[in-house]
Amino acid sequence: MARERELSTRCIHDGELDDPLGSPFTPLYNTTTFRFPSTEALLDVVEGRTPGPLYTRYGFNPTITSVEQKLASVEGAESALLFTSGMAAASSLFFAHGRNGVLCVGDAYGGTLELLGEQLPQLGLKTRFILDSDLERLDEHLEGIGLVFLETPTNPGLAVFDIATIAEQAHAHGALLAVDNTFATPVNQRPLELGADIVMHSATKYLGGHSDLTAGVLAGSAEVLQPTFGWRKNLGQVPAPETAALLARSLRTLPLRVERHNRNAQAVAEFLQDHPKVKRVLYPGLPDYPGHALARQQMRGFGGMLTVELADKASAVAMVDRLKLIANAPSLGGAESLATLPFATTHHGMSAEERQRRGITDGMIRLSIGLEDAEDLIDDLRQALEAG
């Protein structure tokens, strides 16, 4: 039996078409429609008897399907679907599998919480929320739920959830488990191997990795993804082939980039933890972090995201405004390091009371640690902390 290829090899080679002109990767098919030699051949594709290109809005474009095959391989999934954004992937996921109720466990990106808490209920979809402090009552909250959704590590508190245990509990109640793996990436964490049914990514972040594309991903079995296909098609959520080609380019270097993100974030977290002006550092790689033991158990690396908390809002704003190398900008996962204040960006639409209930303080600064030299990042953080 042939040995399975390692992750770096799969990131480069899997899913690529055998191009007749000799390109080592799938060319960009910037094409909206594809011609057929006969109506019979067209119907074979339309009715699923033969795979092949058809119409780009449906996702039947070689550049798109090629990167979907690569994404499935990278996540260890049978199938993957590419979307115009992470929120597009989330909305199709909830429309397809949330009709029997969605339970969101722990914190999540502010847009996800807004979609679940404000918009989906307008359409009659039942949604519930449970914080990590109430996790021992998970079984009670699972009654009448069809889909459990969580991030791990979470945005912005970096809380770590036990995927295997939650998957077992969800399945016992007949529910699916979907895990947003954006912060961890498939390099650091493999939710499907731990029992999750669906993995979601904002591919805008680490999978894209260069702050130059917007996309989303769902990965899982073909059966569990099939209901999301129609939503993606008819909501117009299929990305352009150019975006798919950029994502395929980025995936070829994903393991190398994530290893550097991991290493840099660990060094920055250790520096910040020892600084007298820092109230606390939230990073799974720190031995005294509450989720460290679990992170070591289910993750291969601790990621490039960390959150630092200062004494108050004024201190946090002043520090971010004094940064010179690290940019004051939303988003994450690019080669460049970014700092963002959750109260002003990711969770700005949430009331101050709800942020407080979730432990998201105005003194928090979320850092996306990039690929620069760690010492340069530490120097920038030091001057920003000590200049005031």
Protein Blocks (a to p, Z undefined) as FASTA:
>chain_A
ZZdddfklmmmmgopacdfkopabdcdddbfbdcdfbfklmmmmmnopagcdfbfknopa
fklmmmmmmmmmmnopabdcddfbfklmmmmmmmmmmmnopadehjddfklmmmmmmmmm
mnopacddddfklmmmmmmmmgopabdcddddddfklpacdfklmmmmmmmnopacdddf
klnopmlocfklnopabdcddfklmmnonopaccddddddfklmmmmmmmmmmnopaccf
klmmmmmmmmmmmmmmmmmmmmmmmmmmmmmmmpmklmbdcdfklmklmklmmmmmmpcb
ebjadcdddfblmlmmmmmmmpmklccdehehiabdcdddfklmmmmmpcfklmmmnopa
fkbccddddfbdfklmmmmmmmmmmmZZ
